[in-house]
Amino acid sequence: MSRVAVIGLVGRSMFFEIPRFHSGGETIHADGFHEEWGGKGFNQAVAAARQDAAVTFLGAVNASDAKPLRDFCAKEGIRTILATKKNPTACAAILTDATGETRVTVYPGAELEARDVDGFAGAIATADVLLLNNEVPETVNLAAVELAVKYGVKILFNPAPARKQPVAIRDAVSVWTPNEFEEAALGDVQGEVVTTLGSKGCRIRSTGGTIPAAPCERVVDTTGAGDTFSGVLAVRLAEGESLRDACVAANAAATKCVSTRYVMPSIPRCH
C-alpha cells in the first residue's frame, strides 16, 4: 500500500443555489443548500484515500470541530493530525446562480503554523509522497519540505492559489500540478510540471505532450476536479507508475468527479 502525507487547509464548505446574484443590499432566498468538509489539502487527502492509499493529513481547526472531523476522516480511512486553534475553523460560502456562475467568499480561520509540522515529521518520514499546496502559510510548506528533503521523500506540489515560491521549495519539488494560470505564475522550476487543462486533460512540460481527458457525457460541477487530479496522481506516483500512466489515471478520476454535484460525493473510489 502506498503512503501519502498531505498538509492543507480544512474547513466547512457551504453551497448556496440562488436564482441570481445580489444587487446592493438585497436579500435573496436560496433554492438549495449543501454543507460538507472541504479545503484543497483536505479534498486531496480524501481523493488519495479513496484510491486505497494510506493517507495521513495535517490541518488546523477550532477545538470544537476536532471530533466531528476526526470521525469523518476515520470513515474515510484517513489518519488525521489536527492542530487545534483559538480561531474558528475555516469556512467558505459558495454561491451559484441559475447560469452556473459561481462566487466564493472564504474565511481562512484557524491556520497551521510551522511548529505544527514537528508533530507530522513521522508521517513525512515514512511517506512515499508528500502532497502540498498554497492554502497554508509558506512557513508551513518550508518546514515540511525541509523534512521531506531530509528523509528523501518525493514532493508533489499543487501551487494553488498562485504565489511566488521560495528557492528552497522550487528546488525540492519533484512534480508540480498547476492549472494554466498558475503555470504562468510558476515560471521555471527544476521539477516536472503537469498542467491541468480542464476538459482538455493535462500537459507534461518536459515532453510538451497533452494527455486528453476521458470522455464525459455531462459536466455537472467542476469543483474539486483539480484536487482529485492531484490526489490520484500522488497515489499513482507513490505506487511507482510512470508519469504518463499516472496522468491517465488522474484524468479519468477528474472526469468522474465533474459528473456529480459538490465535492465529497464526487470524488471517486477505485473500487
Secondary structure, DSSP 8 states (H G I E B T S, - for coil): --EEEEE---EEEEEEE-SS---TT-----SEEEEEEE-HHHHHHHHHHTTT-EEEEEEEEEGGGHHHHHHHHHHHTEEEEEEEESS--EEEEEEE-TTS-EEEEEE--S---GGGGGGGHHHHHT-SEEEEETTS-HHHHHHHHHHHHHHT-EEEEE--S-----HHHHTT-SEE--BHHHHHHH-S-SSEEEEE-GGG-EEETTT--EE-----S-----TTHHHHHHHHHHHHHHTT--HHHHHHHHHHHHHHHTTSSSSTTTS----
